[in-house]
């Protein structure tokens, strides 16, 4: 394949622009704000789940508290009624009097047990309400941090997109100066060799694979017409001859 030396030189400009595009795309995919925003979003979702669990626990405990307090009221009401009967003097049977006193004592013990349950339930409710308050506050802080991180992420991404649009425009302009067949070869090699299709031959070394060419290889390139496309024997990328190629009089032709 043949191409004017000037067109070959433009491949280096094209390669530089494509490398810049690759760098920008990599940067866009690996913005630290992206990972941080994802982490914060996951934490918000986790807090939401913990909040639902804690709030459900509060509802359950409040229901238990209402039942326990209702049980206490029922026992207290019954105990008060029996106490009034006992104090009324209307009971004359010793056995009935003894049974009533026994029942009042039993109700007293039962009331004490139920009041202990109420206290335990109230303590549990207090703990759960404190947990709900803590999670709510943490959620507010995390959401605020997430919102700020997303704003920074979007600003950084917009800057990258602006830079990318500028590079794409420059690339299109440079590509117009490269013959179609050479451009097709360049694009094919770029897909094959990690995005690097053209490299300068500088001081006898390939700028693509960084390997030094042998004297025989350099002499063969030196004998090759300047408009002939040269490929590196090691990495098969297009070698562009420059003033620093180390080929003597042919450099920069």
Beta strands, then each sheet from edge to edge (+ up, - down):
strand 1: 198-202
strand 2: 205-206
strand 3: 230-231
strand 4: 238-241
sheet 1: 2+ 1- 4- 3+
end
